[in-house]
Amino acid sequence: MCKKLTTLFLILISSVAFSQTNAEMKEQSSNRLAKFDKELNIVYQKIMKNTSGIKKENIRKAQIAWLKYRDLHCECESKEHEGGSLESLIYIECLATMTKERVKELKIFL
């Protein structure tokens, strides 16, 4: 599973990498992650404010589990390039991509 997403990511970044340094790409990915993380927190807080009881508790538990899954999955993705210059870039980009998708998933509860 990890290898499939890494391959897709490498194809994507190779198309723009020729004109950017690794540091520039990491900065862009970090900015994307910050944007999606902020959006995730806003959506999550709205859900928690407007939900109660068992549903609220289940969403909270699911979010905690999802965060652990996201971090481990992205670690798996990046470890295929352990020690290389792309390791941290792949990790950050994976976090950003998964966080963006999680925002979409959580919006169904609004």
C-alpha positions as CSV (number, residue, x, y, z in Angstrom):
1,M,0.0,0.0,0.0
2,C,2.7,2.4,0.9
3,K,4.7,1.9,-2.3
4,K,1.7,2.7,-4.5
5,L,1.1,6.2,-3.0
6,T,4.9,6.9,-3.0
7,T,5.1,6.1,-6.7
8,L,2.2,8.4,-7.5
9,F,3.8,11.1,-5.4
10,L,7.2,10.8,-7.1
11,I,5.6,11.1,-10.5
12,L,3.8,14.2,-9.3
13,I,6.9,15.9,-7.8
14,S,9.2,14.9,-10.7
15,S,7.1,17.0,-13.0
16,V,7.8,20.2,-11.0
17,A,11.1,19.2,-9.2
18,F,13.3,20.4,-12.0
19,S,12.7,24.0,-11.3
20,Q,12.6,23.8,-7.5
21,T,15.0,22.8,-4.8
22,N,14.1,20.2,-2.2
23,A,13.9,22.9,0.4
24,E,11.4,24.9,-1.7
25,M,9.3,21.8,-2.2
26,K,9.4,21.0,1.6
27,E,8.3,24.6,2.3
28,Q,5.4,24.3,-0.1
29,S,4.4,21.0,1.4
30,S,4.7,22.3,4.9
31,N,2.5,25.3,3.9
32,R,-0.1,22.9,2.5
33,L,0.0,20.8,5.6
34,A,-0.5,23.9,7.8
35,K,-3.4,25.0,5.7
36,F,-5.2,21.6,5.8
37,D,-4.4,21.1,9.5
38,K,-6.0,24.4,10.3
39,E,-9.0,23.5,8.3
40,L,-9.2,20.1,9.9
41,N,-9.1,21.7,13.4
42,I,-11.9,24.2,12.5
43,V,-14.2,21.5,11.1
44,Y,-13.5,19.1,14.0
45,Q,-14.2,21.9,16.6
46,K,-17.5,22.7,14.8
47,I,-18.5,19.0,14.9
48,M,-17.6,18.7,18.6
49,K,-19.6,21.9,19.4
50,N,-22.7,20.7,17.5
51,T,-22.6,17.0,18.4
52,S,-23.4,15.3,21.7
53,G,-23.6,12.0,23.4
54,I,-22.3,8.7,22.0
55,K,-22.0,10.2,18.5
56,K,-19.6,12.9,19.8
57,E,-17.6,10.3,21.7
58,N,-17.3,8.0,18.7
59,I,-16.2,10.9,16.4
60,R,-13.6,11.9,19.0
61,K,-12.3,8.3,19.3
62,A,-12.3,7.9,15.5
63,Q,-10.3,11.1,15.1
64,I,-7.7,10.0,17.6
65,A,-7.4,6.7,15.8
66,W,-7.2,8.4,12.4
67,L,-4.4,10.7,13.6
68,K,-2.3,7.7,14.7
69,Y,-3.1,5.9,11.4
70,R,-2.1,9.0,9.3
71,D,1.2,9.4,11.1
72,L,2.1,5.7,10.8
73,H,1.0,5.5,7.2
74,C,3.1,8.5,6.2
75,E,6.0,7.2,8.1
76,C,5.7,4.0,6.1
77,E,5.6,6.0,2.9
78,S,8.6,8.0,3.7
79,K,10.7,5.1,5.1
80,E,11.0,3.7,1.6
81,H,13.4,6.6,1.0
82,E,15.0,6.5,4.4
83,G,18.2,8.6,4.5
84,G,17.5,10.1,1.2
85,S,16.7,13.7,0.4
86,L,13.1,12.9,-0.4
87,E,12.3,11.2,2.9
88,S,11.0,14.2,4.8
89,L,9.4,15.7,1.8
90,I,7.4,12.6,1.2
91,Y,6.4,12.4,4.8
92,I,5.2,16.0,4.9
93,E,3.3,15.7,1.6
94,C,1.7,12.5,2.7
95,L,0.5,14.2,5.9
96,A,-0.9,17.1,3.8
97,T,-2.7,14.9,1.4
98,M,-4.2,12.7,4.0
99,T,-5.3,15.7,6.1
100,K,-7.0,17.3,3.1
101,E,-8.9,14.1,2.6
102,R,-9.9,13.8,6.2
103,V,-11.4,17.3,6.1
104,K,-13.7,16.1,3.4
105,E,-14.6,13.0,5.4
106,L,-15.4,15.0,8.5
107,K,-17.5,17.6,6.7
108,I,-20.3,15.0,6.4
109,F,-20.9,15.5,10.1
110,L,-21.5,19.2,9.8
